[in-house]
Amino acid sequence: VSDPGLLILVAIADEPKHGYAMLNEIESITGARPGPGTLYGAIARLENLGWIEPLESEDRRTPYRLTPAGRKHLASSLRAMERLARVGTRKLATS
Amino acid sequence: MRFLIRFYPRAWRERYGPEFEELLRHEPPSARAILDVLTSALVAHVQVFVSDAASTIQALGRVRPELRALNWFSAAVALGTALSGGYRSHWTLEHDANVVATLAILILALLSHLGGAIGKSARDAMIIIAVPVVALHLNFWVSYNGAANPVVFAFLVAMPATPWPDAEHLRSLRVSEALCYLQALIMVGTGAVRGRPIAAIFLGGIWLALAVHQRRRRLRAAALLPLTPGSLSLGG
């Protein structure tokens, strides 16, 4: 999984997080740390799509949380990935 | 690394600048991180450009009905000129295209200049009278003097220095900006085709500078508008 947008949605699925906490969470999930420009490019895109929204800033850090539309999109993406993984694993086993 | 924020578009910096700066303060500087930020800044600029172009196209579709009708008329004239050009002894596409583009710009300039002062119905009447008068004079002038169009420069300069902070003013600025880009393209294209590269670069450059000037005015006017949903988008 390399889509930074999807990784952000996963990172904040349980609770709101600011940029730095998102980077740490994504690094702990995938083992790779996205660049800061990549992260904020994705944040801007997700916000424009209405999938995340900012909360009140704390000490110049702005936490973001999922919107209902973002939650729906994440659930649908994860279901699609699950189906893909299932089919791929089955095909590998039979080859 | 915080100085890298300067490479982002202004609208982006205004929205995300403080929190992004805070993030950069905690990130260890590395060549990879610097490259990542510079690449993302470039992408943000491209997004602004694309969003801006889309808004301009939308603005072109929303101009006042009489102006829209004139645009159709101008388009028909341009098409007719292009189709008939091959059969004429002196094909002056350069002049004809200038007349069409110039007329549109003049009308937009008049719209901007008169709209705030005299009201919409009077302005519409002025446009109806002004169009044929300006067309006749300009056609005469262009026929004898080439393609520099200082008359248009004067009209553009005469546009009000204090912008009205309303959506219609922004639309007219957008449209005149788009037409300046178009005129720059026409200048460069016709100059190149006619083997006059210096004139192409010089005249095209003037129109490009005017387009950039219009863009700056539009952004300044947009900054005076009250925030509305979507105004924080990268389209700035």
Contacts between the chains, C-beta under 8 A, distances in Angstrom:
chain1	res1	chain2	res2	distance
A	18	B	19	7.0
A	18	B	23	8.0
A	19	B	19	6.2
A	19	B	20	7.3
A	19	B	22	7.6
A	19	B	23	4.3
A	20	B	22	7.7
A	20	B	23	5.5
A	20	B	26	5.4
A	23	B	23	7.6
A	23	B	27	7.9
A	34	B	36	8.0
A	35	B	32	6.7
A	35	B	33	5.5
A	35	B	35	7.8
A	35	B	36	2.7
A	35	B	37	6.8
A	35	B	40	7.3
A	36	B	1	8.0
A	36	B	20	7.1
A	36	B	23	5.3
A	36	B	24	5.8
A	36	B	27	5.4
A	36	B	33	6.3
A	36	B	36	6.6
A	36	B	37	6.1
A	37	B	33	8.0
A	37	B	36	4.5
A	37	B	37	3.9
A	37	B	38	7.4
A	37	B	39	6.4
A	37	B	40	2.8
A	37	B	41	6.7
A	38	B	36	5.6
A	38	B	40	6.0
A	39	B	23	7.5
A	40	B	16	5.7
A	40	B	20	5.2
A	40	B	23	7.3
A	40	B	40	6.8
A	41	B	40	4.5
A	41	B	43	6.0
A	41	B	44	6.8
A	43	B	16	7.4
A	44	B	12	7.0
A	44	B	15	7.6
A	44	B	16	6.6
A	44	B	44	7.5
A	44	B	234	7.0
A	48	B	233	6.1
A	48	B	234	7.5
A	57	B	18	7.5
A	57	B	19	6.8
A	59	B	22	7.9
A	60	B	18	5.0
A	60	B	19	6.2
A	60	B	21	7.4
A	60	B	22	4.3
A	61	B	19	6.1
A	61	B	22	5.5
A	62	B	19	4.4
